[in-house]
Amino acid sequence: MTPAARLQAAIEILDEVIASARDDGPPADSIVTRYFKVRRYAGSGDRRAVREIVFRAIRRSGERPLSGRAAVLGLVEDQPDLAELFGQPRGPEPVREGEEPSQARVVPEWIEAELSPLVTPDELPALLERAPVDLRVNIGRTSREAMLSEFPGAQPTMISPWGIRLSPDSKVDDHPAFADGRVEIQDEGSQLIALVCQAQPGQLIVDLCAGAGGKALALAAASNNQATIIASDTNRARLSKLPARAERAGANIATRLLDGGREAQQLADLAGTADVVLVDAPCSGSGTWRRSPEGRWRLTPERLTRLLALQSRLLDIAAPLVKPGGRLVYAVCSILSREGAGQTAAFLSRHSSWMVEETGLNAGRSDGTGRLLTPAQNSTDGFFVASLIRK
């Protein structure tokens, strides 16, 4: 492919990404992969170059662009030599007078008022820096020291005692340590959320929004696989991935597929019995934009309102499951105030028999009832976590 053809391919992919973000479709990574599956003539260098253009354009545009062409015209403002490719054979059409490029922004304008007050403007660029690959060592099977020696260039994570960090381009899917369950891919921030749960042998732990089970696996390892862990979710496709992962890791985790709207009834047999309930709630994902920058294009005020209502409902479902003296851990991969400190403050106003407990994290900053960690301050994904005790 010529440089002009690569630029045109990036525009076509960006058009699909924009439509997918608007309609809640597949992520940008999947769209790039699908695009080249039917274009066998593109070599590895072509695919790599086009992908780089696509993600540079995505990171540059905080607001969802009107079109892929507008997103790429924005890149021309930063890299004027790209303008020469417009009008070339197999390239984009010539630039027309009056065409508007997308604006360069880190976050959508409406989001700025939603950010935690702790997230200052100088922290925003770190939200789009390429994220490292973090692994969680399955301490029930091996040690972090042993795994550091198996991954050249690996470094221990700064906060999590279970983590090792690799460069952003690292591939581990075919590594023997991944295949036999000695390590799992998991950002240090997610590992810390599991750490706050303080899993102990003999406990009953409920992971209410387990998804594919990454945190449930971490909780099993932390308890030396001697806690009873119930992983529940309403998403069949995601939860169905957990049994195979648990078998690979040697973890004993029970799963419960819940019906949306009937969660409380289906969990009623656990009322007042759980030592720990983890609510890793669905959220804006604003703390993970460095991994999925097009997530900024998917979030709207209306969607945020729906997420806030869901988070509140999940906390109210979780509370009766905790036994007196037990712990409710609430976490969101978000740096938005209403999803974090605001949500737990509202919960405490509704439930007088609960009190705030220190998370035990020697990291992050105090944010209302919990702790906020951000990419700029802590080199983790952004997240809020709070630990609440039932009196």
N, C-alpha and C positions, 0 to 999 in steps of 0.2 A: 504493500500500500504506500502511496505517496504521502508526504506530510499533509497535503490538502485533503486527500481521501480520509486520512485519519481524523482530521478535524470535522469532516462531514459525518463520519461515523459517530464521533462523540456527540454531535448535535442530535442525531437520531436517537441515541441511547438516552440522552438527557430528556428528550421529549417523552420517552417512555417512563423515566424515573419521575418526572413531574406529574404525569397522569396517575402513576401508581401511588404517589404520595397523596394526591387529591382523593383517590378512591380507596385508600387503605389496602393497596395491593402489595406485591412482593417487594423486598428490599432492593436497593441499587446493585448490590453484589450479584444477586440472582439474575437481574436484568442484563448486566454485562455478560455473564456466563451464557445466558440463553441467546443473546445477540450473536455471539461468535460460534455457537454450535451449528448454526445454519450458514456460516460464512467460513468454510474450511480453508479458503485461500489466504486468510489472514494468518501470518506467522506469529510466533511467540513475541517477537519484538513489536509487531503491530498491536497485538492485544495489550501488551504492557503499556505502550505509549498512549493508546486510546483510553485505557483505564485511568492513567494518570491525568489526562485532560479532564475526563468526566469528574473525578473526585476533586480536582482543583476548582472546577466550576461550582461544584456542590458546596465546598467549604467556603467559597467566596461569597455566596448568596445566602444571606440570612433569611430573607423573605423568599417564598416560593416564586421562581421566575415565571414570566408569562409563557416562555418557550425555551427549548434547548438553545436556539439561536441567540436569544437574549442573554442566556447564561454565558455562552461562549464569547459574545461581544463584550461582556464584562471583563473576560480574561484579556481581551485585546487592550483594554485600558492599562492593564498591568504589564502586558507583554506586546508592545506595538508591532513587532515583526510578524505576529500572527495575521495581521491585516493583509499581508501580501498573499496569503493562501486563499482569500476570498476571490472568487471569480476564476480560479484555476480549474483545469479539467478534473472531474470527479470530486471537486471541492465544493464548499458552500457557494451559494449565489453571491454576486457582488453586494457590497454594503450599500443600502439605499439611504438616501438623505432622510434624516429625521428618525431613523431607527434608534430605539432606546435600549441601551444595555441594562442588565440587572445591576442593582446597586450593591456595593460591597458593604456587608454588615456581618457581625458575628452572630447576633441573635435578632429575631423579629422585633420590631419596635414595640409591639404590644406586650412582649414578654418582659421587657426591662422593669416594668413596675411590679412584676410578679416575683422577681428574684429575691432571694434572702438578702437582707441588708448587709450581711457579711460578704457577699459576692460583689466586690468593687469593680469598676470598669477595667482596671489593670489586670484583673484575673480572667477576663473574658477570652482573650486569645488562646489561653491554654485549653479551653473547651473544645478546640478544633485541632489541637496538635495530635499527631499520630500516636495511638496508644501502644504500649508494649504488650507482649504476650506474657501473661502471668499464669503460673501453674500452681495448683495446690497439691502438696505432697500428701499422700494417703499415709498418715503416721501410724495407722494400724498395721501397715505392711512394710514400711521402710522409714528411713530418716531423711531429713532435708539435706544433711551433709552427703549422704550417698547419692541423692539425686543431683546435687550440684556438680558432682564429678561426672555424671552421665550426659550433661548438657553443656557442651563447650560454650564459654562466655556467659554462663548463667550467673546471676547475682541473687543473694537472699533478699527478699522483700524487707523494706524498712520497718514495717509495723507488724504484719502477720507473721507468727512463728512457723506457719505452715507453708509459706510461699517462696517460689523462686521466680525470677524475672528474666525474660529473654527479649531480644530485639523485636521490633514490630513485624519484621518479615519472617519470623521463625515459623517453621512448619513442624508440628509434633504429632500429627495424626497417625503417621506410620512409624513412630518411635516405639520400641518394645515396652518402655515404661508406661506409655499411654495405653498400649494394647492390653497389657495385663493389669491395669487398674492401679498402678503405683502412683500415677499423677492424673489430675484432671485439669482441664483448662478452666480457670476461674480468676477473674480480676481480684486483686488484693482487697478492694472494697467489699466485694461479696464475701470473701473469707472473713473479714472483720465483723460483718453482720452475724455470721455464724458464731464467731468468737464471743460476741456480746451475750449470746444465749446461755453460755456457761454450761454446756451439756455435761451431764454426769452419769456414770453407770447407774442403772436402776430407775432412771427417770422415765416418765411418759412425756414425749415431746410431739407436738402437733405442728406440722408445717402446713399452714392453711392454704397458701397460694404457691404450691410447690413447683408448678411448671414442669420442666424436665428433670427437676430434682437435684440441682447443683448444691443447694444449701442443705438439703436433707442428707446428701452424701457426706458433706463436711461435718454435720452434726453426728452422724454415725461414727466417723473416724475419731472425732473429738471425745466421744464416750467409749472409745475402744470397742465399739460395736456391742455395748452392753446396755444401751438405752432402748426402750421401745419407741420407735419412731413411726408416726403415721403421716404420710404425705398425701395431701388432698388437693384437688383442683377441679374446675369445671371444664377444662380443655382436655378432651380425650386424646387428641393427637400429641400434645406435649407430655401429658402424664404417662402415656404409653411408652415413652422412651426410657423411663426410670428403671423398670425391672432389669433390662439388659445392662444398664450402667451399674446398678447395684450388684448384680451378679459378678461383673468384671471387677468391681472394687471389693468384693467380699463383704458387702453390707447387707444387713437384715432390715429392710424397710417395707412396711405395709403401705399399700396405696388405696385411696378411696376416690372414685370418680363421683363428683357431686353434680346435682342438677341446679343450674342457676335459678335463684329464687327460693330454693328449698334446702339451702345449705344448713340452716339452723336445725331443721327437723332431722336431717340425715346425720348430724353430729350430736344429737341429743343424748346418746348413750355415753358420751364423753364428758358431760356436764360436771364441772367441779372436780375433775380428776387429773388434769394435765399439770405437770410441773412447769412446763414451758409451752407457750404457743407463739409461734413466729408468724407475723403477718408481713410478708414481703410483698407489699401491695402493688397492683398494676398502677402505673403512674405515667407522667409525661416522658420519662426517659431522658430528661434534660441533663442528667449527670453522665449520660453515655453518648453524647453527641460526637465526641471525638472518635467513637467507633462507628456510629451511624449518623453522619452529619445531615442526611436528608430527613432525619427525625424532626428537625426544625420545621420542615415543610408540611409535616403531617399534623402537627399540633395546632389546634384552633381554640379560640375562647370557648366555643361550645363543647369541644371534646374535653377540655380541662374541667369544665363544670361537671360533665358526666363522671370523670375520673374522681373528682373530689367527693361526689355523692357515693360512688362505689367504695372508696377508701373508708369513709365514715361507716358505711353499712358493714364492711368486713371487720372493722374494729368492734362493732357491737355484736357481731356473730362470735368473735373470738373470746370476748370477755367472760361469758358464762362457762366456758370450757376450763378456765384456769381455777385451780384449787386455791383456797385461802393460803396466802404466803407464796403463791406461785408467781411466775413471771410472764408478762406479755411483752414481747419485743416487736416494735413497729419499725419498719424500714421502707424507704423508697429511694430509688436511684434518681433522685431529683434534687435540684438546687432551688426549687420554687418554694417560697415561704408557706403558702397555703397548703401545700402537700406535706410539708414536714412539721415544723413547730406549730403552725396553725392547726393542723389536723389533730395532733396530740393534745393541744390545749383545749380544743373543742370536746375531745373525748373525756378529759378530766372534768369538764364542766357538766357533762351528762352523767358521770359515774363517780360519785363521791367516795366510794369505798376503795379507791385506788390512789397510789402515791408514786412519785417519781423516784427512780433509783439511778445512781451513777452507772453509766454504761461500762466503766472499767477500761475504756479505751484511753491510752496515753497518746492521743492524736486527735486532730481536728479541733474545732472551736465550739464552745458552748453556744447553742442556738435554742433558746427557750427551754423546752423540757428535754432536749437531747443534744446530739453532737452532729455537726455538719463537716464533712470532708469534701475537698474539691481537688480537681486536677492540679491547679496552680499551687495550692498550699501543701498537698499531701501526695501528689503523684499517683493518685488512685482515681477511679471513676468518682464522679460527684454523688454523694448520697447523704441522707439524713437517717439517723437511727436513735431510737429512744427505748429505754427499759422501764417498764411500769410494773409495780408490785400490787397484787390484790391483798388488802389488809386482812 
